[in-house]
Amino acid sequence: MSYKFSIHDYILFLISYVFFFLFITQIQGISLGVAILSEIPSWIYLITAIFLNVWVIPIPVIHPKSLPPHKGLEAEQIPTITSPPMAEKKKGKKPSVSLTAKLQQGLAKTHKGFIGRISAVFARGSVIDEKMLSELEETLLGTDIGVKTAYMLFERVEERIKSGSVDDPSAVMDIIKAEVLDILKKKESPLIIPDDSRPFVIMVTGVNGSGKTTTIAKLARRFINNGMSVMLVAGDTFRAAAVEQLEHWASRVGADFLKAHTGADPSSVAFDGLNAAISRKRDVLIIDTAGRLHTKVDLMEELKKTKRVLGKRLTGVPHEILLILDATIGQNAIEQTRQFDKDLGVTGIVLTKLDGSSKGGVIVGIANEFDIPIRFVGIGEDMDDLQPFSAQVFVDALFLDK
């Protein structure tokens, strides 16, 4: 029972102890030098003291005002609330919107920085001439799709124009849209967890700051919502903050978590995590890895070692090597993909932070230059903002006239 004492309660308590004191002094025969106090029977002091105590102490029926309605119950409930911050945040959320609408919002900056610049070229005239083609080539090279993809798109447009099949500047955007869709469609491939691969092991790679940890949490949340059991392993043992952050997310989404001391051998931690996932019969094991060591060579060697150790414990593991790329770094994401794929054999890509970047067009360059499926795109900070990649939905949102 919880009760907040008022100042009046404390005063009554004090007075009750005064009466207790008078009772004790009288039965002990101690004189206080006040005649009237000695003439009062000791039992009156005792009864008065007891009455005041009983009146102050919150006892139902005897003291009906001792428990103000609901206040005590609310005070007890506050510490026992277990809803995560994510659930609290949803209370004030606006009604959910479709994936297309979210992509339209998230790709607004990329639309302006990529599609907007190309559209501006054709807005300068009604006739396609050499000057307009030259401006188109220069503009494509200035976007974040990469030189190779920029030249490929330009050559496709130039071919159609010179063949005479296109002579209207406004129709060129339709050609570019169709080409981009064709490039992305070939790399659209959802991540599927086979029933005969349990635990399904995902090794997550990427440089620090790319959004690895939050992406792992969002993936875990997605799998758990689909009825799967998940274990997270903190393989980035070089950064204590990375371990703590991942442990926090594991607790929030309801996943098992395994960690070791700072500086422990990452491959050993991954090995222990795989053993634990097997013994506990978990459906999915997601292993975080370091994103930065002293040199690039050190990083790649450590990641390759972890991959080898996992493969020795269980054939075919890891089943997925997922590369997390930050859309805000533009063309640097193409080089990162090249390095990680060369050393590890990346099997899937997640492009994060699309909502905060004008360089999301880099996804076109990555899809064109590498034979790697694009699994997910991140279009916001909420847990449900990591969405399976859909080429058609993505292109429709990207080319939408804002």
N, C-alpha and C positions, 0 to 999 in steps of 0.2 A: 504494500500500500504506500503510495507516495503522497506527501503533504508538504506544502510550503508554509512555514510558520510566519505569522505576521508579527509586527512589533508589540501588539497587544498580548499575543501569546507569550512572548518572552517576559513581559512585565508580570503577567500572572504566575509564570514559573518562578520568577524571583520572589514574589510575595509568598508563594507556597513554601519556599525554603526558609523564609523568615519565620513562618508559623512552625515549621519543623524545628527550627532552632529554639524557639520559645518553649515548645513541648519538651525538648531534651533538657534545657536548662532547668525547667520546673521539676521534672521527675528526678533530676540529679541534685536538687536542692540548692542550685546556684542562684544567688540573688543578683538581679540586674540593677538594684537601687531604685526601681520604679514600683511603688506599692500596688498600683492598679493592675500591673502585669502579673503580680504574684497572687492576686485574689481570683483571677480567672482560672477555672479548672483546666488541668492539662489536657483532658480529653477533648475540649473545645478546640485547642490549638491543633491537635492531631486530626480531628475531623475536618477542620477548615483546610489544612494543608493537603489532605487526601482529596477533598472535593475540588480544589483548584487544579491539582494535577490531572484528575480525571476529566475535568472540563476542558483542559488544554489538549490532552492527548486525543487524537482523532479516533474515537470509538463509535461505530455506528449506533444509532438509536439514542445512546446517552448524549452524544454530542452531534446533532444533525448537521451542523455547519462545518464539520471538520473536513469533509471531502467535497469541495466545490464541483459541480457537475462537469464531468469529462476531463477536467484539467489534469488530474492525476493520471488518467489513462493515457492521454496524449503524451505526457512526459515519459511514460514507460515505453511507448511505441517508437519514439524517435530513434533511439539507438539500435533498434532491431530491424530497421528498414534495410532490405538487402537488394533492392532494385538498383542496378548499375546506373551510372550517370547517363548512359545512352538511353535507357528506358525513360528516365526523367525528362530528358530533352524532347522525347517524342510527344509528350503531353501537349506542348505548345506548337507542334508542327502544323504546317499547312497540309491540306489534303494531298495525298501522294499523286505524283504526276508520272506520265509515261516515260519510258526509256528515251523515246524520240525527243520529247520535250526537254528532258534533262540534258541530252546531248546537244540540243540546239542552244541551250543556255551555256553549257560547258564549252562548246566550240565557238562561241561568239568571237573570242579574241583571235582564234585561228582562222575563222572565216574572214575576218578583217585583214589579217596579216598575210593570208595565202590567196584565198579566192577573191577578196576585195581588190588586191593589187593587180591580179590578172584581168579582172573585169574592167578595171580602170583603163587598161590599154585599149580595149575595144570601144570604150565610151568616147574616145577622142576622135572617132571618124566613122563614116558609114561605108567606107570602101577599104578592103584589105589590100594594102600595098606593101612594098618592101620595107618601108619605114615602120609600119605597124608590126610586121613580122620580126624586125630587128628588136623592137621594143618588147615584144612577147618573149623572145629568146633571152634577152637581158633580165626581164622580170622573173622568168622561171628559174634562171640561175641564181637569182637573189633570194629565192625562197629557201625553206629548210628541207626540201625534199632530196637534196643532194645533186651533185653535178650529173652523175650518170642518169638518174631518173629525169632530171630536167631536160637533158638533151633528147632522151627517148620520147618524152611527151611532145617536145617541140617538133621532132621529126615526123611524128604521127600527124600532127596538125598540118605541118607544111605539105606532107604528101596529099592530104585530102584537099587542101587549097589548090595546089598545083595541078591536081587531076581534074579540077573544075567541079567537084562534087559539093564544094562549099564555097560560097562567095559572100555570105552575110556574116559580119563580125559577131552578131549575137548568137549565131549557131556554133561558133567555135567553142563556147563554154560547154555546150552539150557534148562536143567531142572530147574535151578534157575530162568532163564528168564521167563519161562512159569508159575512158581509158583508166581513170583512177579507180573506178568501181571494178574493172576487170583485174587490175593489179591486186586490190585488196581482197577480192572474192577468192582468189587462189590461196590466200593465207588464212581464210576464215576457218577455224577449227576449234570447237569447244573442248574443254578438258573433261574427259570422261573417265570415271573410276571403274575399272572392270571388276566384276564380282570375284574373279579368280585371282586377283592381286591384292591380298590383304596381309599386312598393311601396305597400302599404296604409298610409296615414299616419294616425297617432293623435296628436292634440294633447291633452295631459293638463293639466287646469287644477284649481284648488283653492287654498285659502289655505294658508299655511305651517303645518305641524303637523298637517295632515289625513292624512298618510301617503302623500303623492304619490310620493316617491322609492322607498319599499319596494314600493308597489303597481306602479310601473313595472317594478321588478325581477321581481316575481312574474308579471306579464303576459309579460315577455320570456321568463322560464323556461317558462311554459306554451306559448308559441308555439314555442320551440326544441324542447321535448319532442315537439311535434307535427310536427317535421321542417322548420320554417321558419327562414330566416335573418333575423336581427334586428339593427337598428342603433338605438342610443340617442343622443339629442342633448341636451346640457346647455343648455337655453334659459334657465334661471334664472341669468343671468350676473351678477346683482347680489349673489349670495351665493357666495363661494368654497367654503364648506363644502358647499353643495348640489352643486356641480360635483364635488368630491372624493368625496362619498358616492355619487353616481351612477356615477362612474368605477369605484369599488370594486365596485359591484354588477354593472356591465357585465362586469368581469373575472371575477367569480364565476359568472355564469350563461352566459358564453361569447358575449356579444354585441359587435358593433362599437361603437365609441364615438367621438363627435366633440364637441370642446369648443373654446372660444375664451378669450381673456384676460378677466379679471374686468372687468365694466363694458362689455363689447362689446355692440353692438346686438343684442338678442334675435332680431329678425326676420331679420337677416343670418345669424346662426348657424343659424336654422331653415332658411333658404334654402340655405345651404351643405350642411346635413345632407341636404336633399332631393336636391340634385345628387349628393352622394356615394352616397346610397342607390340612385339611378337608375343611376349609372355602375357600381356594384358589383353591381347586380341583386339587391338585398336584397328579401325578401318583405314585411317589416314595418318601418316607421320609427316610432319612438315619441319624441315631442318633449316634454321637460319644459318648463314655463313658470314664470315668477315667480309667487309667491303673495302678494307684498306689496311695494308701492312706497310713495312718500311719501303719496299720497292714493288713495282708491278710484277716482277718475276716472283718475289716471295708470295704475293697474293695468289697468283695462278698455281704455283707449286703446292701451296697449302690446300687449295680447292681440289686440285687433281688427286692429292693424297686422300682427302675425305671421300671423294668419289670411288677410289680404288678400295678403300677399307670397307665401304658399304657393300660394294660388289662382291667382295670376298665372303662377307657374312651371309648374303642372300643373292642368289643369281638374278640378274636383271635389274638390280637396284643400283642407283635410284631410277624409278620409273619415269620421273619427270625432272628435268633441270630447267627451272623457271627463271628467266632473266627479267629483273625489274628495271625499267628504264624511265627516267624523268623527262617528260615532254618539254620542260622548260629549257633544257640544254640544247635543243635543236639538233643540228647536224652532228654534234658530239655523240649523240645516241647511236648514230650509225657506226662510228668507230668503236664505241663500247661493245656493240653487238658483234662486231668483227673479232675483237680480242677475246671475249668470253666464248664465242662459238668456236673459235680456233682451238682453244685449250680444253674446253669442257664438252663441246657438242651440245649446245643449247637446244632444248626440245620445245620450248614455248616462251612467248614474250608477253609481258604485261606492261602497258604504257600508262604511267600514272600522271597525275597533276594536269590533265588536259584542260581542266576548268580554269587554271591559273596561267595559261601559256598562250602565246600567239604563234608558237612554233610547232603546234600539233601536226602540221603537214609532214613532219619527219616520218610519220608512220607509213606514208606512201613510199618514201625512199627505202625504209627498212624492209617493207614487204616486197619491193621490187628487187632488192639486191641480195636477200637471203632467203633460203628455203626453210624458213622457220615459221611455224603456225603462230598467229597472234591469238592468245587465249582470252585476255581480259583488257578492258580499258577503265581507268579511274577517272571519274568525272565529278568528284566532290569528296568532302571529308566524312560524310556519314557512312555508317557501316554498310549500307545497302548501295552505295555509289560505285562499287566495283562491279562492273557488268560484263557478261560474256560478250566478246566482240562479234558484231554483226556488220558485215561490209555494207549491205544495203542501207541499214538504219544509219550507220556512220556517215556514208556519203550523202544521203538525203539531208541530214542535219548540217553537214559541212557546206553544202552548196546552196542551202536554203537562203533566199534573199531576205536578209534581216531587215 
